[in-house]
Amino acid sequence: DQALRLLVEMASGHVEVNTITYNAAVSACEKGGQWDQALGLLVEMACAHVELNTITYNAAVSACEKGGQWDQALGLLVEMASAR
C-alpha cells in the first residue's frame, strides 16, 4: 500500500511517473499479493501512455500467479507477446 500511495503522491506532486516508477509499484503489489492492484496499474500505464516492458509484465504475471489467477496470468503472456 505504501508503494501505491507514493506513486499517487508523485503524480499529484507533478513528479514524472514513468516505466521505472510504475514497475516498482507493480513489483510491490506482486510482493504484497495484490494481483488486482497490479493489473489496475497496467491499465493506468496504458491510459497514461507509459511503456509496459518485460519487467512490467513479469511482475504482473507473478502477482497473478501468487494470487492463483492463472487465466489473468496467461492473458498477460498473450498480451505481452502481441505487444512486441
Sequence and secondary structure as in RCSB ss.txt:
>XXXX:A:sequence
DQALRLLVEMASGHVEVNTITYNAAVSACEKGGQWDQALGLLVEMACAHVELNTITYNAAVSACEKGGQWDQALG
LLVEMASAR
>XXXX:A:secstr
 HHHHHHHHHHHTT    HHHHHHHHHHHHHTT HHHHHHHHHHHHHTT    HHHHHHHHHHHHHTT HHHHHH
HHHHHHHH 
